[in-house]
Amino acid sequence: MQSRCIREASQACLHGCFPTPFPTLAEPSNPNPNPNPLPTTTTTATSRFHFASATMSSLLPNTQFTNHESLPPLPECFSNFTKVYPQYTETEQADDIRANDYFHLSLSNRVCLDYNGFGLFSHLQLQSSMAASSSSPNSGTQFSFFDLSYKSTSLKSQILYGGQEPGLESGISKRIMGFLNISENDYSMVCTANRASAFKLLAESYPFESNGRLLTVYDYESEAVRGMVESSQKRGAKVMSANFSWQSLRIQSTKLKKMLVSRRKKKKKGLFVFPLQSRMSGARYSYLWMSMAQENGWHVLLDACALGPKDMDTLGLSLFQPDFLICSFFQVFGENPSGFGCLFVKRSSASVLEASTMARSIGIVSIVPPRKPSNQLDYSSATDSDAQSSKIQLQDDDLAITISFSGPMSVRMSDGEGKRNQKKFEPGETSELRKTDVSIKQADSLSSEIVELEKSGSIQSESNEGSVRKMDPNPAIECRCLDHADSLGLPVISSRARILVNWLVNALMKLQHPNSEKGIPLVKIYGPRVKFNRGPAVAFNVFDWKGEKVEPILVQKLADRSNISLSYGFLHNIWFPDKYEEDKEKVLETRSNGVTLVGKRKEKVATGVTVVTAAIGFLANFEDIYRLWAFVAKFLDADFVEKERWRYMALNQKTVEI
């Protein structure tokens, strides 16, 4: 018999955990209505079936497209799209927000489908702030909303004794916790340099000596999680991972339950790291896994980085309060991916943490007003590699302590967690551009300086000659991107994303190579296909007319030339049932040191599948996903890649890196 908690959780997940009830789809009129109709009951299963059926008919049902020039034009597709999904017109407020506050997307003709996570500020807010800053005679050429200052302290000390002084950090923290629906009475918030720092910080502070296991649930390779695994292994943890069924990428429930449940219930198990959805495949998982872990003595870390805006406004968090929670925030969608990470620690769980010496140098930061507006670098004209090297120099010049975030910046993160030029990045992070370890002495010195400045009631920022200008010690905090999400609300955001992602999946599956005896599809989807309850991310690969995979990094580069930002990543922990044994031999690749190897074996290699990924944010629109579909359809031309190579050379480029 289910406990009351489990019954409530099931109801919460049915009605509140991600999917909000989808409005009834338009039904064809009945020419001969029954004058005495019988009462009908619409069940969740029925409504989801109708949704899937409508999606499959939203784009010329029973039709395959074999030529990219034969695709219906955008206006025609959009007209049919809104007829099948009349609810989409109810989300027009999102289009208004995009047009008013994120007009740079239209000006640059850029489609941003490589962006996961939360934004803090809007582009219009950034431009207004820069204009106000430039009107000051002592202002620099760039404006920064805030700086990050590294602290030399352990996670436990920061939670127990750190606190937050009134001011910028306190205001932003309150705004973030309110947005995430997290109670300040239940949780403490710690700012970190990035998402990877938050994972590693917890790994170095968690008592793996007594609670000796780390269990993760990820169907893709994550740099942040890999850092946590490596740190925990060095501290004696036994690392385990959930497996996912090929090709749906559903959790292997029996195996995961076996790892969670133990006959010795009194024994402390360890740390269970659980995302509510995959940021690559869009697969979603039940809150009940957290409940099962807690009932069996595990501490739970909820990875909320892949969640969309307002997804935390559910009953799940109040029912299954995790011991730890990690998310990350960015500045401006589609322009500046820099930001910071947040580690939330449940106050009643803080006592389990250890005051690790190693953790004193892993990226705990303070959010402070900008200190050197005149020294901000202009990234707008830099290449990706140039911007990376410039950022390194900035950090070296500032003793790797204070980092200023300002826009615009041309670096476009990729890979769901960003892979570009064989380097790995977490979206919204500096990643491996520098190590987060800093000099304790330097951090103490700078922290003392900041404290003194804050106590004086103003922050002095330097101009070119060291002149000063006063900053309000208690500035009003306006995070307009969060305000936009709040104004839209969860029903509108989730409904819009659900419609767009399912239309895209259906459209991609309709592309098929011409003159193919076997009917070779152009695209293979990994994970959920057309499904009511799927996340707004798609993992796929493109195949040529011979059935050979086009390398994801090549697809990404060609998309970039078409002003479409995509990601690529590595799916792993895949379990193949017997009927897919042949697929296992064909699709699995080996990976070592961030490089994909086919047909080779080395020590400490991972097996999986490299894929292209697209993420649909709450500001994405139908034109974005149509343009992606039209771009992918170009691969139906057997000479498309070669034509792009010659076109690139015709532009007098010296190298052809495709």
C-alpha positions as CSV (number, residue, x, y, z in Angstrom):
1,M,0.0,0.0,0.0
2,Q,1.4,3.4,-1.0
3,S,2.3,5.9,1.7
4,R,0.4,9.2,1.8
5,C,3.6,10.9,0.7
6,I,3.9,8.7,-2.4
7,R,0.2,9.2,-3.3
8,E,0.6,13.0,-3.1
9,A,3.8,12.8,-5.1
10,S,2.1,10.8,-7.8
11,Q,-0.6,13.4,-8.0
12,A,1.9,16.2,-8.0
13,C,3.9,14.7,-10.8
14,L,0.7,14.1,-12.8
15,H,-0.6,17.6,-12.5
16,G,2.3,19.8,-11.5
17,C,5.7,18.4,-12.3
18,F,6.5,19.8,-15.7
19,P,3.5,19.1,-17.9
20,T,0.6,21.4,-17.3
21,P,-2.7,20.1,-18.7
22,F,-2.6,20.9,-22.4
23,P,-5.6,22.8,-23.7
24,T,-8.0,20.7,-25.8
25,L,-6.9,20.6,-29.4
26,A,-9.3,21.8,-32.1
27,E,-11.7,19.1,-33.0
28,P,-13.5,18.7,-36.3
29,S,-17.1,19.6,-36.2
30,N,-19.7,16.8,-36.3
31,P,-22.2,17.3,-39.2
32,N,-24.7,15.0,-37.4
33,P,-24.5,15.8,-33.7
34,N,-26.3,13.5,-31.4
35,P,-29.2,15.5,-29.8
36,N,-28.7,13.4,-26.6
37,P,-25.0,12.8,-26.3
38,L,-23.7,10.6,-23.6
39,P,-21.4,12.2,-21.0
40,T,-17.7,11.7,-21.9
41,T,-14.7,11.8,-19.7
42,T,-11.4,13.1,-21.0
43,T,-8.5,11.3,-19.4
44,T,-4.9,12.3,-19.3
45,A,-4.0,9.4,-21.6
46,T,-6.7,10.4,-24.1
47,S,-5.6,14.0,-24.2
48,R,-2.0,13.0,-24.7
49,F,-3.0,10.6,-27.5
50,H,-4.9,13.4,-29.2
51,F,-1.9,15.6,-28.8
52,A,0.4,13.1,-30.5
53,S,-2.1,12.5,-33.3
54,A,-2.4,16.2,-33.9
55,T,1.4,16.6,-34.0
56,M,1.8,13.9,-36.6
57,S,-0.8,15.6,-38.8
58,S,0.6,19.1,-38.3
59,L,2.9,18.7,-41.4
60,L,1.4,17.0,-44.4
61,P,0.6,13.6,-42.8
62,N,1.8,10.5,-44.6
63,T,4.3,12.5,-46.6
64,Q,8.1,12.2,-46.7
65,F,10.3,15.0,-48.0
66,T,13.2,13.9,-50.2
67,N,14.3,17.3,-51.6
68,H,15.1,20.4,-49.5
69,E,13.6,22.6,-52.2
70,S,10.3,20.9,-51.9
71,L,9.7,21.9,-48.3
72,P,6.6,24.0,-47.7
73,P,7.5,27.7,-47.3
74,L,7.6,29.2,-43.8
75,P,4.2,31.1,-44.1
76,E,2.4,28.0,-45.3
77,C,3.9,25.9,-42.5
78,F,3.1,28.5,-39.9
79,S,-0.5,28.8,-41.0
80,N,-1.0,25.0,-40.8
81,F,0.9,25.0,-37.5
82,T,-1.5,27.5,-35.8
83,K,-4.6,25.6,-37.2
84,V,-3.4,22.4,-35.5
85,Y,-2.2,24.3,-32.4
86,P,-4.5,27.2,-31.9
87,Q,-3.1,27.4,-28.3
88,Y,0.2,28.7,-29.7
89,T,-1.4,32.1,-30.4
90,E,-2.1,32.3,-26.7
91,T,1.6,32.5,-26.1
92,E,2.2,35.6,-28.2
93,Q,3.3,37.5,-25.1
94,A,6.6,35.7,-25.5
95,D,6.9,37.0,-29.0
96,D,6.3,40.5,-27.8
97,I,9.0,40.1,-25.1
98,R,11.4,38.8,-27.7
99,A,10.7,41.7,-30.1
100,N,11.0,44.4,-27.4
101,D,13.8,43.2,-25.1
102,Y,15.8,40.8,-27.3
103,F,15.7,42.6,-30.7
104,H,19.3,41.7,-31.2
105,L,18.3,38.2,-32.2
106,S,16.3,39.6,-35.2
107,L,19.0,42.2,-36.1
108,S,21.7,39.5,-36.2
109,N,19.3,37.0,-37.8
110,R,20.6,34.4,-35.3
111,V,18.8,31.3,-34.2
112,C,20.0,30.3,-30.7
113,L,19.3,26.6,-30.0
114,D,22.4,26.0,-27.9
115,Y,21.2,27.6,-24.8
116,N,20.1,25.8,-21.6
117,G,19.3,27.4,-18.3
118,F,18.1,30.7,-16.8
119,G,18.9,34.2,-17.8
120,L,19.1,37.2,-15.4
121,F,19.0,40.2,-17.6
122,S,17.5,41.2,-21.0
123,H,19.4,42.7,-23.9
124,L,17.4,45.9,-23.7
125,Q,18.3,46.2,-20.0
126,L,21.9,45.7,-20.9
127,Q,21.8,48.4,-23.6
128,S,20.0,50.8,-21.3
129,S,22.6,50.3,-18.6
130,M,25.5,50.7,-21.1
131,A,23.9,53.9,-22.3
132,A,23.5,55.3,-18.8
133,S,27.0,54.3,-18.0
134,S,28.5,55.9,-21.1
135,S,26.8,59.2,-20.2
136,S,29.1,59.5,-17.1
137,P,32.4,61.3,-17.8
138,N,34.3,58.7,-15.8
139,S,32.6,55.6,-17.3
140,G,34.4,53.0,-19.4
141,T,33.5,51.8,-22.9
142,Q,31.8,48.7,-21.5
143,F,29.3,48.2,-18.7
144,S,29.2,45.3,-16.2
145,F,26.2,44.4,-14.1
146,F,28.4,42.8,-11.4
147,D,31.8,41.3,-10.7
148,L,32.6,37.9,-9.0
149,S,35.1,38.0,-6.2
150,Y,36.6,34.6,-5.1
151,K,36.5,33.7,-1.4
152,S,38.9,31.6,0.6
153,T,36.5,29.6,2.7
154,S,35.1,26.1,2.9
155,L,31.5,25.3,2.0
156,K,30.5,24.4,5.5
157,S,32.0,27.6,6.9
158,Q,30.3,29.7,4.3
159,I,26.9,28.2,5.2
160,L,27.4,28.4,9.0
161,Y,29.1,31.7,9.3
162,G,29.2,33.4,5.9
163,G,25.8,35.0,5.6
164,Q,25.1,37.9,3.2
165,E,25.5,41.5,3.9
166,P,22.8,43.8,2.6
167,G,23.6,44.9,-0.9
168,L,24.0,43.6,-4.4
169,E,24.6,39.9,-3.6
170,S,21.8,39.8,-1.0
171,G,19.4,41.4,-3.5
172,I,20.2,39.0,-6.3
173,S,20.1,36.0,-4.0
174,K,16.7,36.9,-2.8
175,R,15.5,37.4,-6.3
176,I,16.9,34.1,-7.5
177,M,15.4,32.1,-4.5
178,G,12.0,33.8,-5.1
179,F,12.2,32.9,-8.8
180,L,13.1,29.2,-8.0
181,N,10.4,29.0,-5.3
182,I,13.1,28.1,-2.7
183,S,12.5,29.1,0.9
184,E,15.3,31.1,2.6
185,N,14.2,29.4,5.9
186,D,15.0,25.9,4.5
187,Y,18.0,26.5,2.2
188,S,21.2,28.5,2.2
189,M,22.5,29.8,-1.2
190,V,26.2,29.7,-2.1
191,C,27.4,31.4,-5.3
192,T,30.1,29.6,-7.2
193,A,32.2,30.6,-10.2
194,N,30.3,28.2,-12.5
195,R,28.3,25.0,-12.6
196,A,31.3,22.8,-12.6
197,S,32.6,24.5,-9.5
198,A,29.4,23.8,-7.6
199,F,29.6,20.1,-8.4
200,K,33.3,19.9,-7.4
201,L,32.8,21.9,-4.3
202,L,30.1,19.5,-3.0
203,A,32.2,16.5,-3.9
204,E,35.1,17.8,-1.8
205,S,32.8,18.7,1.1
206,Y,30.7,15.5,1.2
207,P,31.8,12.8,3.7
208,F,32.4,10.0,1.2
209,E,34.6,8.3,3.8
210,S,31.5,7.4,5.9
211,N,28.8,7.6,3.1
212,G,30.8,5.9,0.5
213,R,28.8,5.9,-2.7
214,L,28.0,8.3,-5.5
215,L,25.1,7.4,-7.8
216,T,24.5,9.6,-10.9
217,V,21.6,9.6,-13.4
218,Y,22.9,11.1,-16.7
219,D,22.4,9.8,-20.3
220,Y,25.1,12.2,-21.5
221,E,28.7,13.0,-20.7
222,S,28.9,16.1,-18.5
223,E,32.1,18.0,-17.7
224,A,30.7,19.1,-14.3
225,V,29.5,15.7,-13.3
226,R,32.8,14.1,-14.5
227,G,34.7,16.6,-12.2
228,M,32.5,15.5,-9.3
229,V,33.2,11.8,-10.1
230,E,36.9,12.3,-10.2
231,S,37.0,14.2,-7.0
232,S,34.8,11.7,-5.1
233,Q,36.8,8.8,-6.4
234,K,40.0,10.3,-5.0
235,R,38.2,10.5,-1.7
236,G,37.3,6.9,-1.7
237,A,33.8,6.9,-3.1
238,K,32.4,4.0,-5.1
239,V,30.9,5.5,-8.3
240,M,27.8,4.1,-9.9
241,S,25.6,5.2,-12.9
242,A,22.1,4.6,-14.0
243,N,21.7,2.9,-17.5
244,F,19.4,4.0,-20.3
245,S,17.6,1.8,-22.8
246,W,18.4,2.2,-26.5
247,Q,16.8,4.1,-28.4
248,S,14.2,5.7,-26.1
249,L,16.8,6.5,-23.4
250,R,14.4,5.6,-20.6
251,I,15.9,4.8,-17.3
252,Q,16.5,1.1,-16.7
253,S,14.2,1.2,-13.7
254,T,15.0,-2.3,-12.3
255,K,18.7,-1.7,-12.2
256,L,18.4,1.8,-10.7
257,K,16.0,0.6,-8.0
258,K,18.4,-2.2,-7.1
259,M,21.3,0.3,-6.6
260,L,19.1,2.6,-4.5
261,V,17.5,0.0,-2.3
262,S,19.6,-2.0,0.2
263,R,18.7,-4.7,2.7
264,R,20.6,-2.8,5.3
265,K,18.4,0.2,5.5
266,K,20.1,1.8,8.5
267,K,23.4,2.1,6.7
268,K,24.1,5.5,5.1
269,K,24.3,5.1,1.4
270,G,25.9,8.2,-0.1
271,L,25.0,10.9,-2.6
272,F,22.3,10.5,-5.3
273,V,22.8,13.0,-8.1
274,F,19.5,13.4,-10.0
275,P,18.5,15.7,-12.9
276,L,14.8,15.9,-13.6
277,Q,15.4,15.8,-17.3
278,S,18.2,15.3,-19.8
279,R,19.5,18.5,-21.2
280,M,20.4,16.7,-24.4
281,S,17.8,14.1,-25.2
282,G,14.8,15.8,-23.5
283,A,14.0,12.6,-21.6
284,R,12.2,13.4,-18.3
285,Y,12.3,11.4,-15.0
286,S,9.9,11.1,-12.1
287,Y,10.3,12.9,-8.8
288,L,9.6,9.6,-7.2
289,W,13.3,8.5,-7.7
290,M,14.2,11.2,-5.1
291,S,11.6,9.9,-2.7
292,M,13.0,6.3,-3.1
293,A,16.5,7.5,-2.5
294,Q,15.6,9.5,0.6
295,E,13.6,6.6,2.1
296,N,16.7,4.4,1.7
297,G,19.2,6.6,3.4
298,W,20.7,8.6,0.5
299,H,21.4,12.3,0.4
300,V,19.9,13.8,-2.7
301,L,21.5,16.4,-5.0
302,L,18.9,17.8,-7.5
303,D,20.5,19.1,-10.7
304,A,18.2,21.8,-11.9
305,C,20.4,23.2,-14.6
306,A,18.4,21.7,-17.4
307,L,15.1,22.9,-16.2
308,G,13.3,25.7,-18.0
309,P,12.0,28.9,-16.4
310,K,9.3,28.4,-13.9
311,D,9.7,24.6,-13.9
312,M,10.5,24.8,-10.2
313,D,7.0,26.2,-9.6
314,T,5.7,22.7,-8.9
315,L,4.7,20.7,-5.9
316,G,7.7,18.4,-6.3
317,L,10.2,20.5,-4.4
318,S,8.0,21.0,-1.4
319,L,7.3,17.2,-1.2
320,F,10.8,16.0,-1.8
321,Q,13.1,18.6,-0.4
322,P,16.5,17.6,-1.7
323,D,19.6,18.0,0.5
324,F,21.4,19.9,-2.2
325,L,20.4,21.7,-5.4
326,I,22.5,23.2,-8.2
327,C,21.5,25.6,-10.9
328,S,23.3,28.3,-13.0
329,F,22.4,31.7,-14.3
330,F,23.4,33.7,-17.3
331,Q,23.3,37.4,-18.2
332,V,21.8,37.9,-21.7
333,F,20.2,35.2,-23.8
334,G,21.7,34.9,-27.3
335,E,24.6,37.3,-26.5
336,N,26.6,36.8,-23.4
337,P,26.7,33.3,-21.9
338,S,28.9,34.3,-18.9
339,G,27.3,33.8,-15.5
340,F,27.7,32.0,-12.2
341,G,26.5,28.9,-10.5
342,C,24.3,28.4,-7.4
343,L,24.6,25.7,-4.8
344,F,21.7,25.4,-2.4
345,V,22.2,23.5,0.8
346,K,19.3,22.4,3.0
347,R,20.0,23.9,6.4
348,S,19.1,20.6,8.2
349,S,21.7,18.8,6.0
350,A,24.5,21.3,6.4
351,S,25.9,19.4,9.4
352,V,26.9,16.4,7.2
353,L,29.4,18.5,5.3
354,E,33.1,18.5,6.1
355,A,35.3,21.5,6.5
356,S,37.6,20.4,3.7
357,T,40.9,22.3,3.2
358,M,40.8,21.5,-0.5
359,A,37.3,23.0,-0.9
360,R,38.7,26.4,0.3
361,S,40.0,27.0,-3.2
362,I,37.2,25.7,-5.4
363,G,35.3,28.8,-6.6
364,I,33.1,30.1,-3.9
365,V,32.5,33.7,-5.0
366,S,30.8,36.9,-3.9
367,I,28.7,39.0,-6.2
368,V,30.0,42.6,-6.0
369,P,29.3,45.8,-7.9
370,P,31.6,46.3,-10.9
371,R,35.0,47.6,-9.8
372,K,36.7,48.4,-13.1
373,P,34.2,49.4,-15.7
374,S,36.9,51.1,-17.8
375,N,38.9,47.9,-18.0
376,Q,36.2,45.8,-19.5
377,L,37.3,43.9,-22.7
378,D,35.3,44.3,-25.9
379,Y,34.5,40.8,-27.1
380,S,32.2,41.8,-29.8
381,S,34.7,41.4,-32.7
382,A,36.8,38.6,-31.3
383,T,36.8,35.1,-32.6
384,D,36.0,32.2,-30.3
385,S,39.6,31.4,-29.7
386,D,40.5,35.1,-29.4
387,A,37.9,35.6,-26.8
388,Q,39.1,32.6,-24.8
389,S,42.7,33.8,-24.8
390,S,41.6,37.3,-23.9
391,K,39.6,36.1,-21.0
392,I,42.6,34.2,-19.7
393,Q,44.7,37.3,-19.9
394,L,42.1,39.3,-18.0
395,Q,42.1,36.8,-15.2
396,D,45.9,36.7,-15.0
397,D,46.1,40.5,-14.8
398,D,43.5,40.6,-12.0
399,L,45.3,37.9,-10.0
400,A,42.6,35.4,-11.0
401,I,40.4,36.8,-8.3
402,T,37.8,39.2,-9.8
403,I,36.0,38.5,-13.0
404,S,33.7,41.1,-14.6
405,F,30.8,40.0,-16.8
406,S,29.7,42.4,-19.5
407,G,28.3,42.2,-23.0
408,P,28.3,41.9,-25.8
409,M,30.5,38.9,-26.3
410,S,30.8,36.7,-29.4
411,V,31.6,33.4,-27.8
412,R,28.7,31.0,-28.5
413,M,28.6,28.0,-26.2
414,S,27.9,24.7,-27.8
415,D,27.4,21.0,-26.9
416,G,24.6,21.4,-24.4
417,E,27.5,22.0,-22.2
418,G,29.5,23.4,-25.0
419,K,32.2,21.7,-27.1
420,R,34.1,23.9,-29.5
421,N,37.6,23.3,-31.0
422,Q,37.9,20.1,-28.9
423,K,37.6,22.2,-25.7
424,K,34.8,21.7,-23.3
425,F,32.6,24.3,-21.7
426,E,29.6,24.4,-19.5
427,P,27.1,26.9,-20.9
428,G,27.3,30.0,-18.8
429,E,30.7,29.0,-17.4
430,T,34.4,29.8,-17.9
431,S,34.9,26.0,-17.7
432,E,38.5,24.9,-18.2
433,L,39.7,28.3,-19.4
434,R,41.3,28.5,-16.0
435,K,41.5,26.5,-12.9
436,T,39.2,27.6,-10.1
437,D,42.0,27.1,-7.5
438,V,43.2,30.5,-6.4
439,S,45.7,31.7,-3.9
440,I,44.1,31.8,-0.4
441,K,46.3,34.8,0.5
442,Q,45.2,36.7,-2.5
443,A,41.5,35.9,-1.9
444,D,41.7,36.9,1.7
445,S,43.4,40.2,0.7
446,L,40.8,41.1,-1.8
447,S,37.9,39.9,0.3
448,S,39.1,42.2,3.1
449,E,39.3,45.1,0.7
450,I,35.7,44.5,-0.5
451,V,34.4,44.2,3.1
452,E,36.0,47.5,4.0
453,L,34.6,49.2,0.9
454,E,31.1,47.9,1.7
455,K,31.3,49.0,5.3
456,S,32.2,52.5,4.1
457,G,28.8,52.7,2.5
458,S,30.0,52.9,-1.1
459,I,32.0,51.0,-3.6
460,Q,34.8,52.9,-5.3
461,S,35.4,51.9,-8.9
462,E,38.5,53.0,-10.8
463,S,38.7,55.0,-14.0
464,N,41.7,55.0,-16.3
465,E,43.7,57.2,-13.8
466,G,42.3,55.6,-10.7
467,S,39.6,58.3,-10.2
468,V,36.5,57.1,-8.3
469,R,32.7,57.1,-8.7
470,K,30.3,56.1,-6.0
471,M,28.1,53.1,-6.3
472,D,24.8,52.6,-4.3
473,P,25.6,50.0,-1.6
474,N,22.0,48.8,-1.7
475,P,21.1,49.0,-5.4
476,A,17.6,48.0,-6.6
477,I,17.9,44.6,-8.2
478,E,16.1,44.3,-11.5
479,C,16.5,40.9,-13.3
480,R,14.3,41.5,-16.3
481,C,14.7,38.1,-17.8
482,L,13.3,36.5,-14.6
483,D,10.6,39.1,-14.6
484,H,9.6,38.0,-18.1
485,A,9.4,34.4,-17.1
486,D,7.3,35.3,-14.1
487,S,4.9,37.3,-16.3
488,L,4.5,34.4,-18.7
489,G,4.0,31.7,-16.1
490,L,4.5,28.0,-16.2
491,P,1.4,27.1,-18.3
492,V,2.4,29.4,-21.2
493,I,6.1,28.5,-21.1
494,S,5.6,24.8,-21.0
495,S,2.8,24.8,-23.5
496,R,4.8,26.8,-26.0
497,A,7.9,24.6,-25.6
498,R,5.9,21.4,-25.8
499,I,4.3,22.4,-29.1
500,L,7.6,23.6,-30.7
501,V,9.8,20.7,-29.8
502,N,7.2,18.1,-30.9
503,W,6.7,19.8,-34.2
504,L,10.4,19.9,-34.7
505,V,10.8,16.1,-33.9
506,N,8.0,15.2,-36.3
507,A,9.4,17.5,-39.1
508,L,12.9,16.0,-38.8
509,M,11.5,12.4,-39.0
510,K,9.8,13.3,-42.3
511,L,13.1,13.8,-44.1
512,Q,14.2,10.8,-46.2
513,H,16.9,10.3,-48.8
514,P,15.6,10.1,-52.4
515,N,16.0,7.0,-54.6
516,S,16.7,4.9,-51.5
517,E,15.6,1.3,-51.8
518,K,15.7,0.8,-48.0
519,G,14.1,4.2,-47.3
520,I,17.1,5.6,-45.4
521,P,15.9,8.4,-43.1
522,L,18.1,11.6,-43.1
523,V,17.7,12.0,-39.3
524,K,17.7,9.6,-36.4
525,I,16.3,10.8,-33.1
526,Y,17.7,9.6,-29.8
527,G,15.4,9.6,-26.8
528,P,11.8,10.6,-26.8
529,R,10.1,11.3,-30.1
530,V,6.7,12.8,-30.4
531,K,5.6,12.8,-26.8
532,F,3.4,15.0,-24.7
533,N,5.7,14.8,-21.7
534,R,9.2,15.4,-23.2
535,G,11.7,18.1,-22.4
536,P,12.5,21.0,-24.9
537,A,15.7,19.4,-26.2
538,V,16.4,17.1,-29.1
539,A,19.4,14.8,-29.7
540,F,19.8,13.6,-33.2
541,N,22.2,12.7,-36.0
542,V,22.3,13.3,-39.7
543,F,23.0,10.4,-42.1
544,D,24.0,10.6,-45.8
545,W,22.5,8.6,-48.6
546,K,24.8,5.7,-47.9
547,G,23.6,5.5,-44.3
548,E,26.8,6.9,-42.9
549,K,26.7,9.4,-40.0
550,V,27.7,13.0,-40.8
551,E,30.0,14.0,-37.9
552,P,28.1,16.2,-35.4
553,I,30.9,18.8,-35.2
554,L,30.6,19.2,-39.0
555,V,26.8,19.7,-38.7
556,Q,27.4,22.3,-36.0
557,K,29.9,24.2,-38.1
558,L,27.7,24.2,-41.2
559,A,24.8,25.3,-39.0
560,D,26.9,28.1,-37.6
561,R,27.5,29.4,-41.2
562,S,23.7,29.6,-41.6
563,N,23.5,31.6,-38.4
564,I,22.1,28.7,-36.4
565,S,23.8,27.9,-33.1
566,L,23.6,24.2,-32.2
567,S,25.4,22.0,-29.7
568,Y,26.9,18.5,-29.8
569,G,27.4,16.0,-27.0
570,F,28.1,12.4,-26.1
571,L,25.3,10.1,-25.0
572,H,26.6,7.3,-22.7
573,N,25.5,4.7,-20.1
574,I,23.4,3.1,-22.9
575,W,21.9,-0.4,-22.4
576,F,21.1,-2.4,-25.5
577,P,18.5,-5.2,-25.3
578,D,19.2,-8.3,-27.4
579,K,17.1,-7.2,-30.3
580,Y,19.4,-4.2,-30.8
581,E,22.6,-6.1,-30.5
582,E,23.4,-5.3,-34.2
583,D,22.9,-1.6,-33.5
584,K,25.3,-1.8,-30.6
585,E,28.2,-2.9,-32.9
586,K,27.3,-0.2,-35.4
587,V,26.7,2.9,-33.4
588,L,28.9,2.7,-30.3
589,E,32.0,4.9,-30.3
590,T,34.8,5.1,-27.8
591,R,35.9,8.3,-26.2
592,S,39.1,9.2,-24.5
593,N,40.4,12.6,-23.3
594,G,37.5,14.4,-25.0
595,V,38.3,12.9,-28.4
596,T,35.9,10.5,-30.1
597,L,37.6,7.3,-31.3
598,V,35.9,4.8,-33.6
599,G,37.1,1.2,-33.6
600,K,39.9,1.7,-31.1
601,R,40.3,0.7,-27.5
602,K,42.3,2.5,-24.8
603,E,42.3,2.6,-21.1
604,K,39.6,4.6,-19.3
605,V,37.5,5.1,-22.4
606,A,33.8,5.6,-22.5
607,T,31.4,4.1,-25.0
608,G,28.5,6.0,-26.4
609,V,27.2,8.1,-29.3
610,T,28.2,11.6,-30.4
611,V,25.0,13.5,-31.3
612,V,23.8,17.0,-32.4
613,T,21.6,18.7,-29.9
614,A,19.1,21.5,-30.1
615,A,17.6,23.2,-27.0
616,I,14.4,25.3,-27.2
617,G,14.2,28.1,-24.8
618,F,11.1,30.1,-23.8
619,L,12.0,32.8,-26.2
620,A,12.3,30.5,-29.2
621,N,9.6,30.8,-31.9
622,F,8.3,28.8,-34.8
623,E,10.6,30.5,-37.3
624,D,13.6,29.3,-35.3
625,I,12.7,25.6,-35.5
626,Y,11.6,26.0,-39.1
627,R,15.0,27.4,-40.0
628,L,16.7,24.4,-38.3
629,W,14.5,22.0,-40.2
630,A,15.2,23.7,-43.5
631,F,18.9,23.7,-42.8
632,V,19.0,19.9,-41.9
633,A,17.0,19.2,-45.1
634,K,19.9,20.6,-47.1
635,F,21.8,17.4,-46.3
636,L,19.3,15.6,-48.6
637,D,21.5,17.0,-51.4
638,A,24.4,14.4,-51.7
639,D,26.8,17.2,-52.7
640,F,25.8,19.7,-49.9
641,V,28.9,19.3,-47.8
642,E,31.2,19.6,-50.9
643,K,29.4,22.6,-52.1
644,E,29.8,24.3,-48.7
645,R,33.5,23.6,-48.9
646,W,33.9,25.3,-52.2
647,R,31.7,28.2,-51.1
648,Y,33.9,28.7,-48.1
649,M,37.0,28.8,-50.3
650,A,35.4,31.2,-52.7
651,L,35.2,33.7,-49.8
652,N,39.0,33.8,-49.8
653,Q,39.3,31.9,-46.6
654,K,42.7,30.4,-45.9
655,T,41.6,27.2,-44.2
656,V,38.6,24.9,-44.5
657,E,37.8,23.4,-41.2
658,I,34.8,21.2,-41.9
